[in-house]
């Protein structure tokens, strides 16, 4: 069980790179996050398949503070990605490995999201250690459209109980439930979504006690510190 924990919600966004830019050399940005947040980017790669028909060992790679967070092998159409980071200075690095003269990668729409603590939560308690997911689950979270998440060793769930001392605070929390969240504790930092069907609330007097489950793309036991 975690002792120190806070829940954060996505706030503002700030652009670092707008137009499509060829990744001729490593591109690096450093942001000092007051709270946990995310880096977001879109990439595209053009890597021909070898004459033997095998996908070559050529990669588009993203690192944060020197730790590899994402890699894409071969050719990709434009694809958007999001990487959760902790508080403090966070350096993101975009680079390639094994690329030759005929290979090219592009980067665009690089920005970061600032997150902030949710002041309407009186307390978070009974947080369990992150638990690995197993299988394919259906989460109805994207504006009413089903969202499928491939799980396994690349995903986890974090269970926690949030206390609200006013019903209006609870309603405000549920009104923003579709926005991404980040939970921090002595087990690490995990970002993801809180599906409404994974929120079970009861009322005791003026208190609202909500048992929630955050679904994260991070591996259990690692969080934002690795893949």
C-alpha positions, 0 to 999 in steps of 0.5 A, a space after each residue: 500500500 502506498 503512503 504518499 500519493 497525489 492525483 493530478 489532472 491535465 491542464 494547459 498545453 505548450 508547443 515546442 515544435 509546430 511544422 514537420 521537421 526532418 530528423 537529420 540529427 538528434 533534437 532535444 528539449 528540456 522542460 522543468 515540470 512543477 508537477 508531473 506532466 506529458 510530452 506529446 509528439 507526432 512522427 513519421 518514418 520512411 525506411 525501405 524494406 531490405 532486398 531480402 524482404 526483412 524489416 531492417 534494424 533501423 529505429 526512431 527512438 525517444 528517450 527521456 533523461 537518457 531512458 528509452 521510452 519509445 522506439 519504432 522499427 521501419 516505416 510508419 505513417 504519421 502517428 501521435 504518441 504521449 509520454 508521461 513524465 515526473 516532476 522536475 527537469 525532464 529532457 526529451 530526446 528524439 533520435 534515430 539508430 541505423 538510418 542510412 542515406 535513403 532513410 528519413 524520419 520526420 517530427 511535428 507537433 511536439 508539445 507538453 502538457 502541464 498537469 496540476 493537483 486536484 484541490 477538490 480531493 480531500 484525501 487519497 487513501 488505500 492505494 494498492 501497488 500497480 498491478 499488471 494487466 493481462 489480456 485485451 480490455 474494452 474501455 468506454 472512455 473516448 467520448 462514448 466510443 469504445 477504446 481498446 487497449 492491448 495489455 500485458 507487460 506494457 500496461 498496469 492498473 492502479 487502484 486507489 480510494 479518493 475522499 471528497 468532503 462535499 458532493 459538489 467536489 465529487 460532481 466536479 471530479 466526475 465532470 472531468 473524468 475523461 481527461 487524462 490523470 497522473 497519480 504519484 506515490 511512493 511506488 512511482 508515477 503513473 499516467 493514464 485514464 480513469 474509466 467511469 465504469 471503474 469508479 465505485 462511489 458511496 456516501 457516508 454523511 457529508 463524505 463521498 468515498 470513491 474507489 477508482 482504478 487508473 489504467 496506465 500504459 506503463 509497466 507495473 513496478 516501473 512507471 515513468 522510469 522506463 518502458 
